[in-house]
Structure formats: structure tokens, C-alpha cells
Amino acid sequence: MIKGLGITTVWTFDQQRTKAFFTEKIGFEVRNDLSMGEMRWVTVGAKDQPDVELALMSLDGPGLDPESSAALKTLVGKGVIGAGAFHTDDCRGDYETFKARGVEFIQEPQERPYGIEAIFRDDNGNWYSLTERSEELDFDKPF
């Protein structure tokens, strides 16, 4: 039986730069950073959620044929890949903190039916929702 999500992929042009983005700007911790043959395995995660990791996978890594690598580079470079949603207890406060650290936001915190949401990009262009969830849905607020 599936118990939950453990690792998810974040595509990166530069694993070292993306590791620095998540640790220095977002406040995540490094879980793994090791060489496995031709592949470098780098994972990061939220300090209070040890069972979930982001695997920072190189767009030139093993397992990708040249055509797939080129297609992914195009999509990531265009900034069209949404990599996930992070939950927070203070969307507006985290927005201010992350913005001061140089994180690019494509949407300031806004009231939504499900809570307060801001949207930011990582150093590659992948975008993420930063969401402070409300206890109840409020359909009077815009999506």
C-alpha cells in the first residue's frame, strides 16, 4: 500500500546553484549530496518534513536521451513547469522573507478560496505555490 510521496524531481540546469537556492533562500536542508557513478544525487527538504525530499536532477543527467534533455531544457527555460505547492503558516511573512533574499515572485500573496497564495520561481524557472491554507473554502474569493 502506498503510504505517501517520498521524493519528487525538480529539474535543474545547475545542481550546485539550485541546492544553494533551496538552502540559502528558502531555508531547506541538504539531505543527500553524493556521486553515484555518472550521476550526482542531490536532495533537499523542509526541516520539519523529513519524509519528503526534492531530488535536484540535472537536465544533462544519465537516463535522458538527447531529444528528451533538449525538450526539458526548453520547457524549464521557458518557466512553464510547475513543480509543486509548499504549505506555510504565514504566506505574507514568508513572501517578505524570501523576496528580501532575492526570490523571484510571479504573484504576490492573494486571497484565494483555499487560503492565501503567492507564486515564486526557483533559479531555473520552475514555479511553486506558497500557500497558507484556510480552514474552510470561501468561494466568494477569486481563483
Secondary structure, DSSP 8 states (H G I E B T S, - for coil): ------EEEEEES-HHHHHHIIIIII--EEEEEEEETTEEEEEEE-TT-TT-EEEEEETT-TT--HHHHHHHHHHHHHT--EEEEEE-S-HHHHHHHHHHTT-EEEEEEEEETTEEEEEEE-TTS-EEEEEEE-SS--TTS--
